[in-house]
Amino acid sequence: MKRALFASLFLICGTVSATEFVAMNDTRETRLCMAAATGTPLKMHTAVKHSGYAIRNVVRGIACNDEPINFFAARYNSDQRVVDRLNRHARNRANVEIIDLSQRDQPLEISGARH
């Protein structure tokens, strides 16, 4: 009985759809936002390295969809290590919040900008 309950719970949880991210352009800021939203710590590190910016300048100067990159990562990236790394260099630290994204039908469009 417990196995059947666990299996059905696993199937229900497994059917929740993930948010699809679409880059609006190919700027280095947008690539950083995409890495913050979807990447692993290694992918984020690589994006920062290839951007030519220092990590501190990325965290303090890049906005993703009009919010600081560390807040954006906390909202959309399930890997807490990415958020923690960005928060280390931020003036304002982002908190992790669980959001039900399964109701979303449209892909989320991402654009990055310096603020």
DSSP file (Angstrom, degrees, kcal/mol; ACC not computed):
  #  RESIDUE AA STRUCTURE BP1 BP2  ACC     N-H-->O    O-->H-N    N-H-->O    O-->H-N    TCO  KAPPA ALPHA  PHI   PSI    X-CA   Y-CA   Z-CA
    1    1 A M     >        0   0    0      0, 0.0     4,-2.2     0, 0.0     5,-0.2   0.000 360.0 360.0 360.0 -44.9    0.0    0.0    0.0
    2    2 A K  H  >  +     0   0    0      1,-0.2     4,-2.6     2,-0.2     5,-0.2   0.886 360.0  51.3 -63.9 -37.7    2.8    2.4    0.9
    3    3 A R  H  > S+     0   0    0      2,-0.2     4,-2.8     1,-0.2    -1,-0.2   0.911 109.5  49.6 -65.5 -41.4    4.6    1.7   -2.3
    4    4 A A  H  > S+     0   0    0      2,-0.2     4,-2.3     1,-0.2    -2,-0.2   0.908 112.3  47.9 -64.0 -41.2    1.5    2.3   -4.4
    5    5 A L  H  X S+     0   0    0     -4,-2.2     4,-2.3     2,-0.2    -2,-0.2   0.921 113.5  47.4 -64.2 -44.7    0.9    5.6   -2.6
    6    6 A F  H  X S+     0   0    0     -4,-2.6     4,-2.5     2,-0.2    -2,-0.2   0.909 111.8  50.5 -63.1 -43.0    4.6    6.6   -3.1
    7    7 A A  H  X S+     0   0    0     -4,-2.8     4,-2.2     1,-0.2    -2,-0.2   0.909 111.9  46.5 -64.0 -42.3    4.5    5.7   -6.8
    8    8 A S  H  X S+     0   0    0     -4,-2.3     4,-2.1     2,-0.2    -1,-0.2   0.888 112.5  50.4 -68.8 -36.7    1.3    7.6   -7.4
    9    9 A L  H  X S+     0   0    0     -4,-2.3     4,-2.5     2,-0.2    -2,-0.2   0.903 110.0  51.0 -64.0 -41.2    2.7   10.7   -5.6
   10   10 A F  H  X S+     0   0    0     -4,-2.5     4,-2.2     1,-0.2    -2,-0.2   0.908 110.2  49.1 -62.4 -43.2    5.9   10.4   -7.6
   11   11 A L  H  X S+     0   0    0     -4,-2.2     4,-0.8     2,-0.2    -1,-0.2   0.891 111.4  49.3 -65.0 -39.7    3.9   10.4  -10.9
   12   12 A I  H >< S+     0   0    0     -4,-2.1     3,-0.8     1,-0.2     4,-0.3   0.934 114.4  44.4 -64.9 -45.8    1.8   13.4   -9.8
   13   13 A C  H >< S+     0   0    0     -4,-2.5     3,-1.0     1,-0.2    -2,-0.2   0.838 109.3  58.0 -67.3 -32.5    4.9   15.4   -8.9
   14   14 A G  H 3< S+     0   0    0     -4,-2.2    -1,-0.2     1,-0.2    -2,-0.2   0.666  96.5  62.8 -73.1 -16.4    6.7   14.3  -12.0
   15   15 A T  T << S+     0   0    0     -4,-0.8     2,-0.3    -3,-0.8    -1,-0.2   0.498  71.0 114.9 -89.9  -2.6    4.0   15.7  -14.3
   16   16 A V    <   -     0   0    0     -3,-1.0     2,-0.2    -4,-0.3    86,-0.0  -0.523  68.0-128.3 -67.7 127.0    4.4   19.3  -13.3
   17   17 A S        -     0   0    0     -2,-0.3     2,-0.2    85,-0.1    87,-0.2  -0.506  15.4-129.2 -81.6 146.3    5.7   21.2  -16.3
   18   18 A A        -     0   0    0     -2,-0.2     2,-0.2     1,-0.1    -1,-0.1  -0.567  30.1 -97.3 -89.6 156.2    8.8   23.4  -16.1
   19   19 A T        -     0   0    0     -2,-0.2     2,-0.5    57,-0.1    -1,-0.1  -0.527  33.6-136.9 -71.8 136.8    8.9   26.9  -17.3
   20   20 A E        -     0   0    0     -2,-0.2    88,-3.4    86,-0.2     2,-0.4  -0.844  16.1-151.4 -96.0 130.6   10.4   27.3  -20.8
   21   21 A F  E     -a  108   0A   0     -2,-0.5     2,-0.5    86,-0.2    88,-0.2  -0.865   9.5-168.9-106.8 135.6   12.8   30.2  -21.1
   22   22 A V  E     -a  109   0A   0     86,-2.5    88,-2.8    -2,-0.4     2,-0.4  -0.985  19.6-133.8-125.5 121.8   13.3   32.1  -24.4
   23   23 A A  E     -a  110   0A   0     -2,-0.5    88,-0.2    86,-0.2     3,-0.1  -0.601   8.0-156.0 -75.0 129.3   16.1   34.5  -24.9
   24   24 A M  S    S-     0   0    0     86,-2.6     2,-0.3    -2,-0.4    -1,-0.1   0.714  74.5  -3.6 -79.2 -21.4   14.9   37.8  -26.5
   25   25 A N  S    S-     0   0    0     85,-0.4    85,-0.1     2,-0.1    -1,-0.1  -0.900  71.2-108.4-155.3-177.8   18.3   38.6  -27.9
   26   26 A D        +     0   0    0     -2,-0.3     2,-0.1     4,-0.1    -3,-0.0  -0.101  63.2 135.7-114.7  34.9   21.9   37.4  -27.8
   27   27 A T     >  -     0   0    0      1,-0.1     4,-2.1    85,-0.1     5,-0.2  -0.394  67.0-115.3 -76.6 160.7   23.5   40.0  -25.6
   28   28 A R  H  > S+     0   0    0      1,-0.2     4,-1.9     2,-0.2     5,-0.1   0.833 116.5  57.4 -66.3 -29.6   25.9   38.9  -22.9
   29   29 A E  H  > S+     0   0    0      2,-0.2     4,-2.1     1,-0.2    84,-0.2   0.916 107.2  46.9 -65.9 -42.2   23.5   40.3  -20.3
   30   30 A T  H  > S+     0   0    0     82,-0.3     4,-2.6     2,-0.2    -2,-0.2   0.888 109.5  53.9 -66.8 -38.4   20.7   38.0  -21.6
   31   31 A R  H  X S+     0   0    0     -4,-2.1     4,-2.1     1,-0.2    -1,-0.2   0.888 108.7  50.1 -62.0 -37.9   23.1   35.0  -21.7
   32   32 A L  H  X S+     0   0    0     -4,-1.9     4,-2.3     2,-0.2    -2,-0.2   0.906 110.3  49.8 -65.1 -41.1   23.9   35.8  -18.0
   33   33 A C  H  X S+     0   0    0     -4,-2.1     4,-2.0     2,-0.2    -2,-0.2   0.901 109.6  51.0 -64.9 -40.5   20.2   35.9  -17.2
   34   34 A M  H  X S+     0   0    0     -4,-2.6     4,-2.2     1,-0.2     5,-0.4   0.908 111.4  47.8 -63.0 -41.5   19.6   32.6  -19.0
   35   35 A A  H  X S+     0   0    0     -4,-2.1     4,-2.2     1,-0.2    -2,-0.2   0.885 111.0  51.6 -66.7 -37.6   22.4   31.0  -17.0
   36   36 A A  H  < S+     0   0    0     -4,-2.3    -1,-0.2     1,-0.2    -2,-0.2   0.864 116.0  41.0 -65.7 -35.4   21.0   32.5  -13.7
   37   37 A A  H  < S+     0   0    0     -4,-2.0    41,-0.2    -5,-0.2    -2,-0.2   0.821 134.8  12.9 -82.5 -32.6   17.6   31.1  -14.4
   38   38 A T  H  < S+     0   0    0     -4,-2.2    -3,-0.2    -5,-0.2    -2,-0.2   0.529 101.8  99.7-124.0  -9.2   18.4   27.7  -15.8
   39   39 A G     <  -     0   0    0     -4,-2.2    40,-0.2    -5,-0.4    43,-0.2  -0.253  60.9-123.7 -92.2 169.2   22.1   26.9  -15.1
   40   40 A T     >  -     0   0    0     41,-0.1     4,-2.6    42,-0.1     5,-0.2  -0.466  46.5 -94.3 -89.4 170.2   24.2   25.0  -12.7
   41   41 A P  H  > S+     0   0    0      0, 0.0     4,-2.5     0, 0.0     5,-0.2   0.886 128.8  51.2 -55.8 -37.9   26.9   26.7  -10.7
   42   42 A L  H  > S+     0   0    0      2,-0.2     4,-2.5     1,-0.2     5,-0.2   0.917 109.9  48.3 -66.4 -42.5   29.4   25.7  -13.4
   43   43 A K  H  > S+     0   0    0      2,-0.2     4,-2.2     1,-0.2    -1,-0.2   0.894 113.1  48.4 -64.4 -39.2   27.3   27.1  -16.2
   44   44 A M  H  X S+     0   0    0     -4,-2.6     4,-2.4     2,-0.2    -2,-0.2   0.922 111.3  50.0 -66.0 -43.7   26.8   30.3  -14.3
   45   45 A H  H  X S+     0   0    0     -4,-2.5     4,-2.5    -5,-0.2    -2,-0.2   0.915 111.8  48.4 -60.0 -44.1   30.6   30.6  -13.7
   46   46 A T  H  X S+     0   0    0     -4,-2.5     4,-2.6     2,-0.2    -1,-0.2   0.897 110.2  51.3 -65.0 -40.9   31.3   30.0  -17.4
   47   47 A A  H  X S+     0   0    0     -4,-2.2     4,-1.2     2,-0.2    -1,-0.2   0.907 111.8  47.1 -63.4 -41.2   28.7   32.6  -18.4
   48   48 A V  H  X>S+     0   0    0     -4,-2.4     4,-0.9     2,-0.2     5,-0.6   0.928 112.4  50.0 -64.9 -44.4   30.3   35.2  -16.1
   49   49 A K  H ><5S+     0   0    0     -4,-2.5     3,-0.6     1,-0.2    -2,-0.2   0.910 113.4  44.8 -61.5 -43.4   33.8   34.3  -17.3
   50   50 A H  H 3<5S+     0   0    0     -4,-2.6    -1,-0.2     1,-0.2    -2,-0.2   0.665 102.7  67.3 -76.5 -15.8   32.8   34.7  -21.0
   51   51 A S  H 3<5S-     0   0    0     -4,-1.2    -1,-0.2    -3,-0.3    -2,-0.2   0.785  99.6-130.7 -74.2 -25.8   30.8   37.9  -20.4
   52   52 A G  T <<5 +     0   0    0     -4,-0.9     2,-0.2    -3,-0.6    -3,-0.1   0.396  69.9 116.2  88.4  -4.0   34.0   39.8  -19.5
   53   53 A Y  S   <S-     0   0    0     -5,-0.6    -1,-0.4     1,-0.0     2,-0.2  -0.648  70.1-115.1 -93.9 153.2   32.4   41.2  -16.3
   54   54 A A     >  -     0   0    0     -2,-0.2     4,-2.1     1,-0.1     3,-0.3  -0.590  31.5-113.7 -77.9 151.6   33.6   40.5  -12.8
   55   55 A I  H  > S+     0   0    0      1,-0.2     4,-2.6    -2,-0.2     5,-0.2   0.868 117.4  55.0 -57.0 -38.8   31.0   38.6  -10.7
   56   56 A R  H  > S+     0   0    0      1,-0.2     4,-2.4     2,-0.2    -1,-0.2   0.908 108.6  47.7 -62.0 -41.8   30.5   41.6   -8.5
   57   57 A N  H  > S+     0   0    0     -3,-0.3     4,-1.4     2,-0.2    -1,-0.2   0.848 110.8  52.5 -68.3 -33.5   29.7   43.8  -11.5
   58   58 A V  H  X S+     0   0    0     -4,-2.1     4,-2.0     2,-0.2    11,-0.3   0.960 113.7  42.1 -63.5 -51.0   27.3   41.1  -12.8
   59   59 A V  H  < S+     0   0    0     -4,-2.6    11,-0.3     1,-0.2    10,-0.3   0.882 122.6  38.3 -67.0 -38.9   25.4   40.9   -9.5
   60   60 A R  H  < S+     0   0    0     -4,-2.4    -1,-0.2    -5,-0.2    -2,-0.2   0.599 127.5  31.7 -89.3 -10.7   25.3   44.6   -8.8
   61   61 A G  H  < S+     0   0    0     -4,-1.4    54,-2.5    -3,-0.2     2,-0.5   0.544  94.8  85.1-126.7  -7.7   24.7   45.8  -12.4
   62   62 A I  E  <  -B  114   0B   0     -4,-2.0     7,-1.6    52,-0.2     2,-0.4  -0.857  50.3-168.2-105.6 131.3   22.7   43.2  -14.4
   63   63 A A  E     -BC 113  68B   0     50,-3.4    50,-2.1    -2,-0.5     2,-0.6  -0.949   6.9-156.7-114.5 135.7   18.9   43.2  -14.3
   64   64 A C  E >  S-BC 112  67B   0      3,-3.2     3,-0.9    -2,-0.4    48,-0.2  -0.954  81.5 -17.5-113.5 117.2   16.9   40.3  -15.7
   65   65 A N  T 3  S-     0   0    0     46,-2.3    -1,-0.2    -2,-0.6    47,-0.1   0.914 130.8 -52.4  49.9  46.0   13.3   41.2  -16.7
   66   66 A D  T 3  S+     0   0    0     45,-0.2    -1,-0.2     1,-0.2    46,-0.1   0.697 121.1  96.3  66.0  25.2   13.6   44.4  -14.5
   67   67 A E  E <  S-C   64   0B   0     -3,-0.9    -3,-3.2     2,-0.0    -1,-0.2  -0.992  85.5 -86.7-137.6 150.8   14.8   42.6  -11.4
   68   68 A P  E  >  -C   63   0B   0      0, 0.0     4,-2.4     0, 0.0     3,-0.5  -0.161  40.1-117.2 -54.6 147.0   18.3   42.1  -10.0
   69   69 A I  H  > S+     0   0    0     -7,-1.6     4,-2.4   -11,-0.3     5,-0.2   0.824 113.2  53.5 -59.6 -34.8   20.0   38.9  -11.3
   70   70 A N  H  > S+     0   0    0    -11,-0.3     4,-1.9     2,-0.2    -1,-0.3   0.872 110.5  46.8 -70.8 -34.2   20.2   37.3   -7.9
   71   71 A F  H  > S+     0   0    0     -3,-0.5     4,-1.8     2,-0.2    -2,-0.2   0.885 111.8  52.0 -69.1 -39.0   16.4   37.8   -7.3
   72   72 A F  H  X S+     0   0    0     -4,-2.4     4,-2.0     2,-0.2     5,-0.3   0.913 110.2  47.8 -62.5 -43.7   15.7   36.5  -10.7
   73   73 A A  H  X S+     0   0    0     -4,-2.4     4,-2.6     1,-0.2    -1,-0.2   0.895 110.0  52.6 -64.4 -40.2   17.8   33.3  -10.0
   74   74 A A  H  < S+     0   0    0     -4,-1.9    23,-0.7     1,-0.2    -1,-0.2   0.845 111.7  47.6 -64.5 -32.5   16.1   32.8   -6.7
   75   75 A R  H  < S+     0   0    0     -4,-1.8    -2,-0.2    21,-0.1    -1,-0.2   0.893 128.9  17.2 -74.6 -40.4   12.7   33.0   -8.4
   76   76 A Y  H  < S+     0   0    0     -4,-2.0     2,-0.5    -5,-0.1    -2,-0.2   0.679 103.8  80.7-113.4 -20.5   13.4   30.6  -11.3
   77   77 A N     <  -     0   0    0     -4,-2.6   -39,-0.1    -5,-0.3     6,-0.1  -0.796  51.8-163.7 -96.8 126.7   16.5   28.5  -10.6
   78   78 A S        +     0   0    0     -2,-0.5     2,-1.0   -41,-0.2    -1,-0.1   0.564  68.3  94.6 -82.3  -8.1   15.9   25.4   -8.4
   79   79 A D    >>  -     0   0    0    -40,-0.2     3,-1.3     1,-0.2     4,-1.1  -0.743  59.3-165.7 -88.0 102.5   19.7   25.1   -7.7
   80   80 A Q  H 3> S+     0   0    0     -2,-1.0     4,-2.8     1,-0.3     5,-0.2   0.741  81.7  70.0 -61.0 -24.8   20.3   27.0   -4.5
   81   81 A R  H 3> S+     0   0    0      2,-0.2     4,-2.1     1,-0.2    -1,-0.3   0.861  97.0  51.3 -64.0 -35.1   24.0   27.0   -5.1
   82   82 A V  H <> S+     0   0    0     -3,-1.3     4,-2.1     2,-0.2    -1,-0.2   0.937 112.2  46.1 -65.0 -46.5   23.6   29.5   -8.0
   83   83 A V  H  X S+     0   0    0     -4,-1.1     4,-2.8     1,-0.2    -2,-0.2   0.918 111.7  51.7 -62.5 -44.5   21.6   31.8   -5.8
   84   84 A D  H  X S+     0   0    0     -4,-2.8     4,-1.6     1,-0.2    -1,-0.2   0.905 109.3  50.1 -59.8 -42.6   24.0   31.5   -2.9
   85   85 A R  H  < S+     0   0    0     -4,-2.1     4,-0.5     1,-0.2    -1,-0.2   0.915 113.7  44.6 -64.6 -42.3   27.0   32.4   -5.2
   86   86 A L  H >< S+     0   0    0     -4,-2.1     3,-1.2     1,-0.2     4,-0.3   0.896 110.1  55.7 -67.9 -39.1   25.2   35.5   -6.6
   87   87 A N  H >< S+     0   0    0     -4,-2.8     3,-1.2     1,-0.2    -1,-0.2   0.801  93.8  69.2 -64.0 -29.0   24.1   36.5   -3.1
   88   88 A R  T 3< S+     0   0    0     -4,-1.6    -1,-0.2     1,-0.3    -2,-0.2   0.798 109.2  35.4 -59.1 -27.6   27.7   36.5   -1.9
   89   89 A H  T <  S+     0   0    0     -3,-1.2    -1,-0.3    -4,-0.5     2,-0.2   0.335 100.0 101.7-108.6   5.4   28.4   39.6   -4.0
   90   90 A A    <   -     0   0    0     -3,-1.2     3,-0.1    -4,-0.3   -30,-0.1  -0.584  62.8-145.4 -95.3 152.6   25.0   41.3   -3.7
   91   91 A R  S    S+     0   0    0      1,-0.3     2,-0.5    -2,-0.2    -1,-0.1   0.867  97.9  37.2 -76.8 -39.4   24.0   44.3   -1.6
   92   92 A N  S    S-     0   0    0     -3,-0.0     2,-0.3     0, 0.0    -1,-0.3  -0.967  87.7-138.3-115.7 123.4   20.5   42.9   -1.1
   93   93 A R        -     0   0    0     -2,-0.5     2,-0.3    -3,-0.1    -9,-0.1  -0.588  13.1-131.5 -86.1 141.0   20.3   39.1   -0.7
   94   94 A A        -     0   0    0     -2,-0.3     2,-0.3   -11,-0.2    -7,-0.1  -0.672  13.9-143.0 -89.7 142.8   17.5   37.2   -2.4
   95   95 A N        -     0   0    0     -2,-0.3     2,-0.4   -24,-0.0   -21,-0.0  -0.785  23.1-111.6-100.2 148.8   15.4   34.7   -0.5
   96   96 A V        -     0   0    0     -2,-0.3     2,-0.4   -18,-0.0   -21,-0.1  -0.646  35.7-174.9 -81.8 134.9   14.2   31.5   -2.1
   97   97 A E        -     0   0    0    -23,-0.7     2,-0.5    -2,-0.4    -2,-0.0  -0.998  23.2-129.7-132.2 132.5   10.5   31.3   -2.7
   98   98 A I        -     0   0    0     -2,-0.4     2,-0.4     2,-0.0   -23,-0.1  -0.703  30.2-176.2 -82.8 126.2    8.5   28.3   -4.0
   99   99 A I        -     0   0    0     -2,-0.5     2,-1.0   -24,-0.2     3,-0.0  -0.981  28.4-126.1-126.3 135.4    6.3   29.3   -6.9
  100  100 A D        +     0   0    0     -2,-0.4     3,-0.4     1,-0.2    -2,-0.0  -0.707  33.8 169.1 -81.1 105.4    3.8   27.0   -8.8
  101  101 A L    >   +     0   0    0     -2,-1.0     3,-1.6     1,-0.2    -1,-0.2   0.397  52.5  94.6 -97.1   1.3    4.8   27.4  -12.4
  102  102 A S  T 3  S+     0   0    0      1,-0.3    -1,-0.2   -83,-0.1   -85,-0.1   0.711  77.5  62.0 -68.5 -18.5    2.7   24.6  -13.7
  103  103 A Q  T 3  S+     0   0    0     -3,-0.4     2,-0.4   -86,-0.0    -1,-0.3   0.543  79.3 107.5 -82.4  -6.5   -0.1   27.0  -14.5
  104  104 A R    <   +     0   0    0     -3,-1.6     4,-0.1   -87,-0.2   -87,-0.0  -0.606  38.7 173.8 -79.4 123.3    2.1   28.8  -17.0
  105  105 A D        +     0   0    0     -2,-0.4    -1,-0.2     2,-0.1    -3,-0.0   0.735  61.0  64.5 -97.2 -28.6    1.1   28.1  -20.7
  106  106 A Q  S    S-     0   0    0      1,-0.1   -86,-0.2     3,-0.0     2,-0.1  -0.687  88.9-106.9 -98.9 148.0    3.5   30.6  -22.4
  107  107 A P        -     0   0    0      0, 0.0     2,-0.6     0, 0.0   -86,-0.2  -0.407  37.9-112.7 -65.9 150.2    7.3   30.5  -22.4
  108  108 A L  E     -a   21   0A   0    -88,-3.4   -86,-2.5    -2,-0.1     2,-0.4  -0.768  26.9-142.0 -88.2 122.7    8.9   33.1  -20.2
  109  109 A E  E     -a   22   0A   0     -2,-0.6     2,-0.4   -88,-0.2   -86,-0.2  -0.712  17.3-158.9 -87.3 133.2   10.8   35.6  -22.3
  110  110 A I  E     +a   23   0A   0    -88,-2.8   -86,-2.6    -2,-0.4   -85,-0.4  -0.931  16.1 171.2-118.4 133.3   14.1   36.8  -20.8
  111  111 A S        -     0   0    0     -2,-0.4   -46,-2.3   -88,-0.2     2,-0.3  -0.997  16.5-150.7-136.7 143.4   16.0   40.0  -21.5
  112  112 A G  E     +B   64   0B   0     -2,-0.4   -82,-0.3   -48,-0.2     2,-0.3  -0.836  18.1 168.5-113.5 150.7   19.0   41.3  -19.7
  113  113 A A  E     -B   63   0B   0    -50,-2.1   -50,-3.4    -2,-0.3     2,-0.4  -0.990  35.6-109.2-154.3 157.0   20.2   44.8  -19.2
  114  114 A R  E      B   62   0B   0     -2,-0.3   -52,-0.2   -52,-0.2   -53,-0.1  -0.721 360.0 360.0 -85.6 140.1   22.6   46.9  -17.2
  115  115 A H              0   0    0    -54,-2.5   -53,-0.1    -2,-0.4    -1,-0.1   0.395 360.0 360.0-121.1 360.0   21.0   49.1  -14.6
